[in-house]
Amino acid sequence: MSEVLARLVRSPQGAIGLGIVSLVGIAVVAGPWLAPHDPNAISILARYKPPGGQYLLGTDQLGRDLLSRLLHGAQSTVIMAAIATLCGTVMGALIGTTSAYVGGRTDDAVMRTIDAVMAIPSLLMSLLVVSMLGRSQANAVLAIAIAFTPGMARITRSVALAVRKQDYVSAAIARGEGTAYIVMGEMVPNVVAPIIVEMTIRVAFSVMLFATLSFLGLGAQPPTPEWGLMVSEARKFMHLSTWMILWPCCAIALVAIGFNLLGDGLRDALNPRT
């Protein structure tokens, strides 16, 4: 682990990505304690305050402190996106690994179904699922997880096909081990590296997708300080205060860039050829 971390830090994109993600992690963990004000406290006299003074990033149309809402919103946005990515990754990894191990017509049937689902864009799939289940933060997380599952299954299967031919898998089959043990105990641990890289990159897409659902009113609901919802509320008041929409957009972009750079760094650090 220390060797992987050292290789990660030596690469420029890995070091920058790790730094950005670390800052985001601090905001997620300590955001409520670092926030100078109540994120939902309304002050009519403090509406549209510019950045500076008591309100470092300004206030919104209800006089709520934007910095406090951003810090609290890190939990609503980043944690929910990470949970959605983790759920989609686990489901996709299990499907892809099991399909690669079983092989034959079952593998063909599963992969053709995966291909058909992957033809639907992730955003459209998420919108379809949320429309069926109803508007809520939990349903948005489930929708993103379902949208990410086919892609993760396809990637995992491509790696698991090579693992399936290894001697330790053949030895487990010769011992009479069950399918569940071989998949979970022998194959999944050996496909973890590419899954981690792909999962890290997909967190960036998950953050943007979750923010998009909230922007459309299908994810987090008011008065939750979620970044996509903050953008949706601020677009009506852009002519009065540009900072209302600027800061949450910058936060979303920063998280996406950080996780993308971290994923690129991990790809190089975990590559056995390097």
Buried (B, 14 or more C-beta within 10 A) or exposed (E): EEEEEEBBBEBEBBBBBBBBBEBBEEBBEEBBEBBEBEBBEEBEEBBBBEBEEEBEBBBBBBBBBBBBBBBBBBBBBBEBBBBBBBBBBBBBBBBBBBBBBBEEEEBEEBBEBBEEBBEEEBBEBBBBBBEEBEBBBEBBBBBBBBBBBBBBBBBBBEBBBEBBEEEEBEEBBEEEBEEEEBBBEBBBEBBBBBBBBBBBBBBBBBBBBBBBBBBBBBBBEEBBBBBBBBBBBBEEBEEEBEBBBBBBBEBBEBBBBBBBBBBBBBBBBBEEEE
